[in-house]
Amino acid sequence: MDEDEAQQLSKSLQILGIRGIVSPEDPGDPDGQWRVYDSTDPSTRRDITDDVLTVVRGRSRQAGQAGATRGFVVPIPR
């Protein structure tokens, strides 16, 4: 996921009321892998990507959709 996709994911998480900071695994390499963390501080943050994906999948199933199966597929409520 690139920086633009990460910003879209971050907005989607906010809309869905899911906490998390979308940030690169390596703060010095924005072109690398991105994950979801519980804070912005790279020295103390905890990776919560799996937890967030579980919540997104659960909400997708509740909405009658197939759910996220690869990467970050976030349904936007309308």
HELIX and SHEET records of a PDB file:
HELIX    1   1 GLU A    3  LEU A   16  1                                  14    
HELIX    2   2 THR A   49  GLN A   62  1                                  14    
SHEET    1   A 2 ILE A  21  PRO A  24  0                                        
SHEET    2   A 2 TRP A  34  TYR A  37 -1                                        
END                                                                             
